[in-house]
C-alpha cells in the first residue's frame, strides 16, 4: 500500500459533527481483547499527534503554517474523541489498565520480532519484561479488590506471571537514555518503531499519571504512582531512539505517515465491522493530513517526499496475536539486566556504588513500603498465594514460588 496514491478529499471536508464523534462503545464482556488493545493504541497515537502539533505551533512564527496546523490538529482531536468514546462506561479504571498492559506487552513483542536494528531490539526487549511484570501486579490488584481474574480480560492470549520485579525497575534516570537512530540510514520500519512505541508508552504514562489518582483505595493509588514512574523511564528510553536532527516539518510528515500506517494496519486486523469502518475512515483522513504535511515540506523547506520517505509503500502491517513463546525466551535470557549508560548490564556485574545501586537505596529504602511488592503480599495474605495465569511454570526458577514476592532479582548487586 502506497498511501500517496490514494485519492482524498479537500482537508475541509474531513470535519465531523457531534454524532460522528460519539461512537457506539464495545461490550466489555464480548469484545475481542485485541479490539480493546487497538483502541488504546490509536487513542495514544492521536494524543501524540495533537501534542506534537501544539508544540510545533509554539515553535514557528509562520502564521500561514500555524493556521494549517490548527486545521489538522482540530481533525486529530475529533478522531481522538471518536476513538476514546468506544470505551464503555461500565469498564472500570483497573479493567482498562489490564488492556493497557496487554497492549504494551504484545505490541512491544511484535515490533521486536520484526525489527532488525539491534539497538532498538535491545530497548524493546528490556522494557517488554517490565510491562510484563506490571500486568502481573495490576492483575493481583484486580483479583484482590474486585475478585476478577485478569485472564478473562486478556483472553488467555497473554500470560500473567512475574518478570523483572517492578521494584528492580527503578533506576538512575540518566541510564534510560540510549543512542538514537539516524533517519538517513535507518530502515522505514525502524523509524516507525521509534514513533509507534514512544506514543504508546507515553499514552500509558499519561493514563497512569492522571487516572491513578482516581483509584478507590490507597494501595491502588500508590501502585499507579509507582508504575507511572517506570513508564517515565520507558518514554525516556524510547524517545531517545528517535533521530533528533529531523526538522519540525520532517517530524510532522513522519507523524502523519505513522498514523496512516497504524490506521491501515488496524483496519486490516480489526474483526468488528463497526470499528473497522472507523479505522478505514480515519486512514483516509490521515492520508489527507500526510499529503498536506508533504506539501508544506516542499513549500517551506523545498524537500520532495522521496527525500524523507525513502519507500512510500507501507512495511508489513501490524497484526496482534499471542507472543507467549517469544516473551518466555526474553524473560529467561534477560531478567537480571538493568539499564547502564548506552547499554544494558547484568546487575551482578555492578558494584554497590553504581548509580543504579545508590538510586535503589534512595527510593526503595524500605522494601515493605513499595506498592508493587505490597500488592502481591496482600493477595497472598488473602488467598494463600498470588494470582497468575500460566501455560507452564515461570521460566525463571526464582520467580516460581507463589507464597512470597521476589524483591531481589535484578536488583541486588554483588
C-alpha positions as CSV (number, residue, x, y, z in Angstrom):
1,X,0.0,0.0,0.0
2,X,1.4,3.4,-1.1
3,X,-0.8,6.0,0.8
4,X,0.3,8.7,-1.6
5,X,-1.6,7.1,-4.4
6,X,-4.9,7.1,-2.5
7,X,-7.4,9.7,-3.7
8,X,-8.5,12.0,-0.8
9,X,-11.0,14.9,-0.4
10,X,-10.0,18.5,0.4
11,X,-8.9,18.9,4.0
12,X,-12.0,21.0,5.0
13,X,-14.3,18.1,4.0
14,X,-13.0,15.9,6.9
15,X,-14.5,17.7,9.8
16,X,-17.0,15.7,11.9
17,X,-20.3,16.6,13.6
18,X,-21.0,15.6,17.2
19,X,-22.8,12.4,16.2
20,X,-19.8,11.2,14.2
21,X,-17.5,12.0,17.2
22,X,-19.7,9.9,19.5
23,X,-19.1,6.1,18.8
24,X,-21.1,3.1,20.0
25,X,-19.0,1.6,22.8
26,X,-17.9,-2.1,22.7
27,X,-19.3,-4.7,25.0
28,X,-16.5,-5.3,27.6
29,X,-17.6,-8.9,28.1
30,X,-17.8,-9.8,24.4
31,X,-15.2,-7.7,22.7
32,X,-12.1,-9.3,21.4
33,X,-9.2,-8.5,23.8
34,X,-7.2,-7.1,20.9
35,X,-10.1,-4.9,19.8
36,X,-9.6,-3.1,23.2
37,X,-5.8,-3.1,22.6
38,X,-6.1,-1.5,19.1
39,X,-8.4,1.2,20.5
40,X,-5.9,2.1,23.2
41,X,-3.1,2.2,20.7
42,X,-4.9,4.5,18.3
43,X,-6.1,6.7,21.2
44,X,-2.5,7.1,22.2
45,X,-1.5,7.8,18.7
46,X,-4.0,10.6,18.4
47,X,-2.8,12.1,21.8
48,X,0.7,12.1,20.4
49,X,-0.4,13.8,17.1
50,X,-2.3,16.5,18.9
51,X,0.5,17.2,21.4
52,X,3.2,17.3,18.7
53,X,1.2,19.7,16.5
54,X,0.7,22.0,19.5
55,X,4.4,22.0,20.2
56,X,5.1,22.6,16.5
57,X,2.8,25.6,16.5
58,X,4.7,27.0,19.5
59,X,8.0,26.8,17.6
60,X,7.1,28.6,14.4
61,X,6.3,32.2,13.7
62,X,4.8,31.4,10.2
63,X,1.2,32.4,10.5
64,X,0.1,30.6,7.4
65,X,1.7,27.4,8.7
66,X,0.2,27.9,12.2
67,X,-3.3,28.0,10.6
68,X,-2.7,24.8,8.6
69,X,-1.5,23.1,11.8
70,X,-4.6,24.3,13.6
71,X,-6.9,22.8,11.0
72,X,-5.2,19.4,11.0
73,X,-4.9,19.4,14.8
74,X,-8.7,20.0,15.1
75,X,-9.3,17.0,13.0
76,X,-6.9,14.9,15.0
77,X,-8.8,15.9,18.1
78,X,-12.0,14.9,16.5
79,X,-10.5,11.5,15.7
80,X,-9.4,11.1,19.3
81,X,-12.8,11.8,20.7
82,X,-14.3,9.3,18.3
83,X,-11.8,6.6,19.3
84,X,-12.0,7.4,23.0
85,X,-15.8,7.1,23.1
86,X,-15.5,3.4,22.0
87,X,-14.7,2.6,25.7
88,X,-17.8,1.5,27.6
89,X,-19.0,3.3,30.8
90,X,-19.1,0.1,32.8
91,X,-15.3,-0.7,32.3
92,X,-13.5,0.5,35.4
93,X,-10.0,2.0,35.5
94,X,-8.3,-1.2,36.5
95,X,-10.0,-3.3,33.8
96,X,-8.9,-0.7,31.3
97,X,-5.4,-0.9,32.8
98,X,-5.2,-4.6,32.1
99,X,-5.7,-3.9,28.4
100,X,-3.1,-1.1,28.5
101,X,-0.6,-3.6,29.8
102,X,-1.6,-6.2,27.2
103,X,-1.0,-3.6,24.5
104,X,2.4,-2.7,25.9
105,X,3.4,-6.4,26.1
106,X,2.2,-7.7,22.8
107,X,2.9,-4.5,20.7
108,X,6.5,-4.5,22.1
109,X,6.9,-8.2,21.3
110,X,5.6,-7.8,17.8
111,X,7.8,-4.8,17.0
112,X,10.8,-6.6,18.4
113,X,10.2,-9.8,16.5
114,X,10.1,-7.8,13.2
115,X,12.8,-5.3,14.0
116,X,16.4,-5.5,12.5
117,X,18.1,-2.6,14.4
118,X,19.9,-4.2,17.3
119,X,19.8,-1.1,19.5
120,X,16.0,-0.9,19.0
121,X,15.6,-4.6,19.7
122,X,17.5,-4.4,23.0
123,X,15.4,-1.4,24.1
124,X,12.2,-3.2,23.2
125,X,13.1,-6.4,24.9
126,X,14.3,-4.6,28.0
127,X,11.0,-2.7,28.5
128,X,9.0,-5.7,27.5
129,X,9.8,-7.6,30.7
130,X,8.9,-4.6,32.8
131,X,5.5,-4.2,31.3
132,X,5.0,-7.9,31.6
133,X,5.6,-7.6,35.4
134,X,3.3,-4.6,35.5
135,X,0.5,-6.8,34.1
136,X,1.1,-9.3,36.9
137,X,1.0,-6.5,39.6
138,X,-2.2,-4.9,38.3
139,X,-3.8,-8.3,37.8
140,X,-3.2,-9.1,41.5
141,X,-4.8,-5.8,42.5
142,X,-7.8,-6.7,40.3
143,X,-8.1,-10.1,41.9
144,X,-7.9,-8.8,45.5
145,X,-10.1,-5.7,45.0
146,X,-12.7,-7.0,42.6
147,X,-12.4,-10.8,42.6
148,X,-11.9,-10.7,38.8
149,X,-9.4,-12.9,37.0
150,X,-7.5,-10.8,34.6
151,X,-7.1,-13.8,32.2
152,X,-10.8,-13.2,31.2
153,X,-9.8,-9.7,30.0
154,X,-6.6,-10.7,28.1
155,X,-8.5,-13.7,26.7
156,X,-5.7,-16.0,27.7
157,X,-3.6,-14.7,24.8
158,X,-1.1,-13.2,27.2
159,X,0.3,-15.0,30.3
160,X,0.2,-13.3,33.7
161,X,3.3,-14.1,35.7
162,X,6.1,-12.2,37.3
163,X,9.1,-10.9,35.3
164,X,11.8,-8.5,36.3
165,X,10.2,-7.3,39.6
166,X,8.8,-3.8,39.4
167,X,10.9,-2.9,42.5
168,X,14.0,-3.7,40.5
169,X,13.0,-1.4,37.6
170,X,13.7,1.9,39.4
171,X,17.0,3.2,38.2
172,X,19.0,6.4,37.8
173,X,17.3,8.5,35.2
174,X,20.4,9.2,33.1
175,X,20.8,5.4,32.4
176,X,17.5,5.4,30.5
177,X,18.9,7.5,27.6
178,X,20.0,5.4,24.7
179,X,21.7,6.1,21.3
180,X,19.4,7.4,18.6
181,X,18.8,6.2,15.1
182,X,19.9,8.1,12.1
183,X,16.9,8.8,9.9
184,X,19.0,8.7,6.7
185,X,20.3,5.2,7.3
186,X,17.5,3.6,9.4
187,X,15.0,1.4,7.7
188,X,11.4,2.7,7.3
189,X,10.2,0.1,9.7
190,X,12.8,1.1,12.4
191,X,11.7,4.7,12.0
192,X,8.1,3.6,12.5
193,X,9.1,1.5,15.6
194,X,10.5,4.6,17.3
195,X,7.4,6.7,16.7
196,X,4.9,3.9,17.5
197,X,6.3,2.7,20.7
198,X,7.1,6.2,22.0
199,X,3.5,7.2,21.5
200,X,2.1,4.0,23.1
201,X,4.2,4.2,26.2
202,X,3.6,8.0,26.5
203,X,-0.2,7.3,26.5
204,X,0.3,4.7,29.2
205,X,2.4,7.1,31.3
206,X,-0.2,9.8,30.9
207,X,-3.1,7.5,31.8
208,X,-1.4,6.3,35.0
209,X,-0.4,9.8,36.0
210,X,-3.9,11.0,35.7
211,X,-6.3,8.1,36.2
212,X,-4.3,6.5,39.1
213,X,-5.4,9.3,41.4
214,X,-9.0,8.3,41.0
215,X,-8.4,4.7,42.1
216,X,-10.7,4.0,45.1
217,X,-8.1,2.9,47.6
218,X,-4.6,4.0,48.8
219,X,-2.6,0.9,47.8
220,X,-4.0,1.2,44.2
221,X,-3.2,4.9,44.0
222,X,0.3,4.1,45.2
223,X,0.7,1.3,42.6
224,X,-0.3,3.6,39.8
225,X,2.1,6.2,41.0
226,X,5.0,3.7,41.2
227,X,4.4,2.2,37.8
228,X,3.9,5.7,36.3
229,X,7.5,6.4,37.3
230,X,8.6,3.3,35.3
231,X,6.6,4.5,32.3
232,X,8.5,7.8,32.6
233,X,11.7,5.7,32.2
234,X,10.3,3.9,29.2
235,X,9.3,7.1,27.5
236,X,12.7,8.5,28.1
237,X,14.3,5.4,26.7
238,X,12.1,5.2,23.6
239,X,12.1,8.9,22.7
240,X,15.9,8.8,22.8
241,X,15.9,6.3,20.0
242,X,14.3,8.8,17.6
243,X,16.5,10.9,15.3
244,X,16.7,14.4,17.0
245,X,18.1,16.0,13.8
246,X,14.8,15.9,11.9
247,X,13.2,19.3,11.3
248,X,9.8,20.2,12.7
249,X,8.3,19.7,9.2
250,X,10.1,16.4,8.7
251,X,8.8,15.2,12.0
252,X,5.3,16.3,11.1
253,X,5.5,14.2,7.9
254,X,6.7,11.2,9.9
255,X,3.9,11.6,12.5
256,X,1.3,11.6,9.7
257,X,2.9,8.7,8.0
258,X,2.9,6.7,11.2
259,X,-0.8,7.5,11.9
260,X,-1.7,6.4,8.3
261,X,0.3,3.2,8.7
262,X,-1.3,2.3,12.0
263,X,-4.9,3.0,10.9
264,X,-4.3,0.9,7.8
265,X,-2.9,-1.9,9.9
266,X,-5.7,-1.7,12.4
267,X,-8.3,-1.7,9.7
268,X,-6.9,-4.9,8.3
269,X,-6.7,-6.5,11.7
270,X,-10.0,-5.5,13.3
271,X,-12.8,-8.1,13.3
272,X,-15.6,-5.7,14.5
273,X,-17.1,-4.2,11.3
274,X,-18.3,-1.1,13.1
275,X,-14.9,-0.3,14.5
276,X,-13.1,-1.4,11.3
277,X,-15.1,1.2,9.3
278,X,-13.9,3.9,11.7
279,X,-10.3,2.9,11.1
280,X,-10.8,3.0,7.4
281,X,-12.3,6.5,7.5
282,X,-9.5,7.7,9.8
283,X,-6.9,6.2,7.5
284,X,-8.2,8.3,4.6
285,X,-8.1,11.4,6.8
286,X,-4.6,10.6,7.8
287,X,-3.5,10.3,4.2
288,X,-5.0,13.7,3.5
289,X,-3.0,15.0,6.5
290,X,0.1,13.3,5.2
291,X,-0.3,14.9,1.8
292,X,-0.8,18.3,3.5
293,X,2.4,17.9,5.5
294,X,4.3,16.9,2.4
295,X,3.0,20.0,0.6
296,X,4.3,22.1,3.5
297,X,7.6,20.3,3.5
298,X,8.1,21.2,-0.2
299,X,6.8,24.7,0.2
300,X,8.8,25.7,3.2
301,X,11.9,23.5,3.0
302,X,12.0,22.6,-0.7
303,X,12.1,18.9,0.1
304,X,10.3,16.3,-2.1
305,X,8.5,13.3,-0.5
306,X,11.2,10.9,-1.6
307,X,13.8,12.9,0.3
308,X,12.2,11.8,3.6
309,X,10.0,8.7,2.7
310,X,12.6,6.5,1.1
311,X,9.9,4.0,0.5
312,X,6.3,5.4,0.5
313,X,4.9,1.8,0.4
314,X,4.0,0.7,3.9
315,X,6.1,-2.1,5.5
316,X,4.4,-5.3,6.7
317,X,1.4,-4.3,8.7
318,X,1.0,-4.9,12.5
319,X,-1.2,-7.9,13.4
320,X,-1.9,-8.6,17.0
321,X,-1.7,-12.1,18.4
322,X,-0.3,-14.1,21.2
323,X,3.5,-13.9,21.8
324,X,3.9,-16.3,24.7
325,X,6.9,-18.2,23.4
326,X,8.9,-15.1,22.5
327,X,8.2,-13.4,25.8
328,X,9.3,-16.5,27.8
329,X,12.6,-16.6,25.9
330,X,13.3,-13.0,26.6
331,X,12.4,-13.4,30.2
332,X,14.6,-16.4,30.7
333,X,17.6,-14.7,28.9
334,X,17.4,-11.1,30.2
335,X,15.6,-10.9,33.5
336,X,18.6,-9.7,35.5
337,X,19.6,-6.9,33.2
338,X,19.4,-3.2,34.1
339,X,20.0,-0.1,32.0
340,X,23.6,1.1,32.2
341,X,24.6,4.2,30.2
342,X,24.3,3.4,26.5
343,X,23.5,-0.3,27.1
344,X,22.3,-2.9,29.5
345,X,24.2,-4.8,32.2
346,X,23.6,-7.8,34.4
347,X,23.0,-6.4,37.9
348,X,25.5,-8.9,39.3
349,X,28.3,-7.0,37.4
350,X,27.5,-3.7,39.1
351,X,29.2,-2.7,42.3
352,X,27.5,-1.2,45.4
353,X,28.5,2.3,44.4
354,X,26.9,2.2,41.0
355,X,24.3,4.8,40.1
356,X,21.7,2.0,40.0
357,X,22.6,0.7,43.5
358,X,22.6,4.2,45.0
359,X,19.3,5.1,43.4
360,X,17.8,1.9,44.7
361,X,18.9,2.6,48.2
362,X,17.4,6.0,48.0
363,X,14.0,5.2,46.5
364,X,13.5,1.7,47.9
365,X,15.0,2.1,51.3
366,X,12.0,0.3,52.9
367,X,11.1,-2.6,50.7
368,X,7.9,-3.3,52.6
369,X,6.5,0.1,51.7
370,X,6.9,-0.4,48.0
371,X,3.4,-0.7,46.5
372,X,4.3,-3.2,43.8
373,X,5.6,-5.6,46.5
374,X,2.8,-4.8,48.9
375,X,0.1,-5.6,46.3
376,X,1.4,-9.1,45.9
377,X,1.9,-9.8,49.6
378,X,-1.7,-8.5,50.1
379,X,-3.0,-11.0,47.6
380,X,-1.0,-13.9,49.1
381,X,-2.4,-13.0,52.6
382,X,-5.9,-13.0,51.3
383,X,-5.8,-16.1,49.0
384,X,-2.8,-18.1,50.2
385,X,-0.8,-17.5,47.0
386,X,-0.5,-14.9,44.3
387,X,-2.7,-14.7,41.2
388,X,-1.3,-16.0,37.9
389,X,-2.3,-17.3,34.5
390,X,0.5,-19.5,33.2
391,X,0.6,-22.1,30.5
392,X,3.7,-23.6,32.2
393,X,5.8,-22.7,35.3
394,X,7.7,-19.4,35.0
395,X,10.9,-20.0,33.0
396,X,12.9,-18.3,35.8
397,X,13.2,-20.6,38.8
398,X,13.5,-17.6,41.3
399,X,10.1,-16.4,40.2
400,X,8.2,-19.7,40.6
401,X,7.3,-19.5,44.3
402,X,3.8,-18.3,44.8
403,X,3.7,-17.6,48.5
404,X,6.4,-14.9,48.7
405,X,7.2,-12.0,46.3
406,X,10.8,-11.8,45.0
407,X,12.3,-8.3,45.7
408,X,16.0,-9.1,45.0
409,X,16.1,-10.5,41.4
410,X,17.6,-8.0,39.0
411,X,18.1,-5.6,41.9
412,X,20.8,-6.7,44.4
413,X,24.3,-6.4,43.0
414,X,27.3,-8.3,44.4
